[in-house]
């Protein structure tokens, strides 16, 4: 039995809330809160009669700490699940500390305004010291560790598919399968087809920022950065087939390098179709991926060309969580393969494949087995594997 406040009602939150409602004995009460309350109401209405979970809705500006504190104090949740944008991680964490409530999110912090002088100074210092230039990193949230520890609160960061499940299974493999881990390769495959020439499968702005940034990986104790989309590999994914995948910077590389320091190399790959890459290159060539603030038609925008183009994209493309008019256009399924190599007297590969579409998990290695698990079991497993990281 639990009372959970879920902040966010976009595509990822839409799926997470539906999954929570399938395990009503765990998630007995949920409040869905977002800037646009009508979206929360629409989702709550669609779940009526399909779950025993008691669902309420609320409006909140997740950029406003005072508004968040007021909502949390009013609802009195056991846990705040932040499934909003990564720009809002710190304000929601501040509100949780003020209200003495546990916190969970799915992606680490990055700023909306990358030209803010105060943030920029810290960012440029980190680029020189750490050796990677991605806008997102864990340092901002890891700085909250002592505050949460002193308050006796839990903060679980990056508890999505990847990051999240990827680290959990790496932790499981380290505990139960490996003496030492030499390499970790995480392969994220979108095995679906929405039928459109170009549409992102999560927030367009965050997606395009991530994909257009330089790639980086952990090798021999330091970061190695390469030009965007410059390292391509092909992989034959079980149940999906041959796919092109590209090396990206991703947040779990940072946390895994910290928690499994003996690893010699950690990389993250994601699959992309040629149509997506062609459209993205066109946007980049005409300056639509710039994050620099702009003046548009005589009006100053706090956002930028990138932000404006992404907001327009959200208008002209159907939301990926909505049901298309023609169901045959949408065949979406994600697969995640954390592939690890270890030494225990001799080399051994241990690969794990996960399908978010079916909820099934298959583990292949020397001991090969297949099992099904529900969200409750996954939550318990995540807590067992990730809690040892405390705030990581």
N, C-alpha and C positions, 0 to 999 in steps of 0.2 A: 504494500500500500504506500503510495507516495503522492505528493502534490508538486507538480512541476510547472514552472513558467517557461514557455518556449518563445523566445524573441526571434521573429523572422517568419515570413510566410511566402517566400519565393519558391523556386523549384526544388532545392535541396530540403528546405523545411517542410514543404508539402509532402515529400516522400517520407521523411523522418517522422512526422506527426502521424501519418497513416500507419507506419510500422509500430509506433508506440501504442496506438489504439488497438493493435492486434494482441497486445499483451496487457490487458486492462487490470490483471491481478497485480502487476508491477506499477503501471502508470494509471492509477485509479482516478486522478484528477489532473486535468491539463488546462492551462490558460494560454491561448495563442495571442500574442501581442505583436503588432506591427505598426508602422507609420500609417498605413492604409487599412483601417479596421474592416472595411467592406470585404477585403480579400480574406481576412480571418473568418468573418461571418459566413462567407461562401464555402470555405473549407469545412467549417463546423457543421453547416447545414448538410453538406454532402456525406457526412459521417453519421448523421442521425439514424438510429435503428441498426447500425452496423457494428457498434461497439458498446461495451458497458462503461467505458471511460466517460467521466463527466467532463464536458468541454465547455469552457467559457472563453470569451474574447475580450480584448482591450486594445485601445489605441495608445501608442507610445512613440516618442522620438528617441531612438537609441543613441543619438548624439548628445543627449541632454541628461547629465548625471542626476540632476534633481528630479526630473520626470521619471527616470528609472527607479530611483529610491522610493518615490511616492507609490509607484505601482507595486514594487516588491513588498513594501510594508503593508499595503492594502491586501495583497493576495496571500502573503505569508507562505511562500513555497519552500520545499525542502531543497530544491535544486533549481538553478537557472540554466537552461540550455540556450546558449547563444548560437543561433543558426542564421544570424543576420550577415551583414558584410564584415570582412576583416577590419575595415576602417573603424568599426565600433567596439572592438575587443576591449580596449582599455577603459572606455567609459562604463561598459557593463561590468568589468572586473571591479572598478572603483565602487560602483553601486552595490555589488555583492559584499564587498568588504564593509561598507557603511551599514549594511543590513544584516551582517553575519550569516550569509547564505552561501552554500556551495555553488561552484561554477563549472561549466563545461562548454567547450566550443569545438568547431570543426576545422578551423584554419587559423594560422598565426597572423599576428598584427602586421598591417602595412598602412601607411597614411594615404588619405585621399588626395591631399595636396602635397605632391612630392617636391614642390618648390618652397615650402615653408622654411625660412632661414634657420630656425632653431632645430628642426628635424634634420635639415640638410647637413648641418655641421656635424651632428652625431653620425649620420649616415656615411658621410665621406670619410670620417675617422675609422668607422667600422670597415669600410671597403679596403682601406689601406692595411689595417691590422689583420682582418680575417681573410681577405683575398677573393671575395665574391661580391658582385654588385647588385644582386637582386634587391628589390625594394622591401621584401618581406624577410624577416628573420625573427628568431625566438628571443633575442636579447631584451626587447621591451617587456615581454611577459614574464620571462624568467626573473626579471628584476622584482617581481611581485612575490617571489617564493617566500621570503622571510615574513612578509606581511600576512600571507595566508597561514603559514605555520604558526605564527604567534596568535592568530585568531582561532586556531584549531579547525580550520576549514580546508576542504579539498578543492583543488582546481585542476581539472583534467583538460589538457590542451591538445588540439588536433585529433579529436576522437571521431573522425569520419571514416571514409573508406580508405583513402590515402591522402593525407596522413591519418592514422588511427589503427585500422585493422592491420595495415602493413607492419607497423611497429609491434603490435601485439603478437603477431605470429613470429616475428624475428625474436622477440623476447622468449616466446614458447620454445622455439628451436634452440636458442642458446641454453635454456634451462634443461631441456629434455633430450636434445639430439646432438649437441656439439660440445667438444672440449674447447675448441677455438673456432672462430669464424674468420675466414680469410677474405671473402668477398660477398657483397650483397648487391644484387641487381633487382630492382623493382620495375616490373613491366606492366603498364596500365594500358589495357586495350578496350577501346570502345567498339564493341562488336555489333552495334546496332546501326540502323539506317532510318533517319527521319524523313527521307525523301526530298529534302530541300538541298539546293546547291551549297548553301552556307548558313549555318546556325549553330551556335555554341550550345553545349549540353549543361552549362552552368552560367552564372552571371557573366554577360559578354565582356564587361570592362575588366573584371578580374582575370577572365580567361585569356583575353588578348594581351594584357600586361604580362602574364606569366609566359605565354608562348613566344612573344616578341623579345623577351629579355635574353641576355647571354646565358648559355647553358653552363652548368658547373657540376663538379662531382668531387668526392673526397678520395684522395689517393696518397698513401704513405704519410699520413698525418697532417696533410694540408689541403686547402682548396685548390682545384685546377679549373680555370674558367676558359670557355671556348666560345666562338661566335654563335649567335642564335641558330638553332636547327642545323648545325654543321656536322653533327655526328649521327648518321643514319644506320640503322640495323634492320634486318628482316627477321621475323620470327613466325613460326607456324603454331598459332594458338589453338589449343584443344577446343573443338566445338565452334571455332570461328574461322580458322584457316590462316593463310599467309597474310601478314600485315607489315606495312612499313612503320617503323617507330623511330623516334628522335629523342636524343638526350636533352633533358630539361633540368633546371634547378628546381628542387622541391624540398619542402620544409623537413620531411622526415629524415633526409640525409643528415641534417644538422643535429637532430636529437639522437639518431642512431650512432653517429660518430662520437657523441658525448657519453652515451650509456653503454656502448660496446666499443671501447677505445682500441681494442686489439685488431679491429677490422682494417685490412690493408686498402680496400677500395669499396666505395658505396656509390652506386649510380641509379638514376631514375630515368626510365624511358616511357614515352606516351605515343600511342598510334595516332596518325592523322592521315586522312584521305587527300589525294592530290587537289580535289576541288576546294577543300578548306584552305590548303596552303596557297593556292593561286589567289583566292579572294583576299587572304590576309596580306599577301605580298602587294597586291594592288592598293589596299588601304595604307600600307606602310609607304609605298612609293609616292602617294599623293599627300602624305603628311597627316593622315587620319589616326595614326597611332601615337602621335606626340602627346606627352603629358604636361606640356607647358601651357599655362593659362593664356587665354586668347580674348581679343575684342571682336565680337561678331555683330555686324550690322549696327555699329555705333554703341553697342552695349557691352560692358565688361562682364565676363563670366568667371565665377569662382572656379568653375570646372575648366575644361580644356577641349581641344578638338577631339581627342580620344574619348572624353566623357560624352560630348555631344553626339558623336557618331554611334557610340554604344547605346545611348538612350534612344536614338532613332531606330537602331536595330531592334531594340526591345519592342518598339511600336509596330514595325512592319513584319516581324516574324512571330508566328504563334508561339506562346509560351511553351517551353518544352515539357511542362508538367500537365498542360491542358490536353484534352482529347481532340485530335484532329478530326476534321469532317470525314476524311477517308482513312479508316483505321489501317488500311493496307500500307500507308505511307510510313507508319511508325513501328519499327522493330528495333527496340533499344535494349541493349544488355551490356553491362560492363564486366570485364574480367581483370583480375589483379593477380599477377604472378610474382611474389617475392622469391627469387632464386638465390640460394645461398650455397657456398662451398666451404667445407671445413676439412680439418685433418684430425683423424682419430686412428692412428697407426697408418692410415692410407687416406687418399683423397676421397671425398664423397660429396655428391650433389644432392640437395634437398630442395625440392620445388613445391610450392603451394599455389593452387589456383582457386580463386574465389569468384563466384558469379553473383552479382548483386541482383540480377533479374530473378533468380530462383531461390536465393537464400541458401543454396547448398554449398558445401565446402568439401573439396577433395584434396587430399594430401598424398603426394606420391614421393617415394624414396625407396630405401631398402625395405622399410615396413610400409606397405601400401594399403590404405583403407579409405573408405568413403563414408561420410556420415552427414546427417542433417542436423541443424541446430536452429532454435528460434531466437528471437531478439533477446529474450530474458537470459538465455545461456550465453549469448554473445556479450551482453552487458556485464554479466558476472565474470566472464573470461577476460574482457577488457580491463575490468577493475583489478583482477588478479595479476595480469601481466603489466599493466601500465602504472598501477598505484606504486609499484616499487620505484618508479621514476619520480614520484611525488609530482612536482610541477615540471613537466618536460614536453 
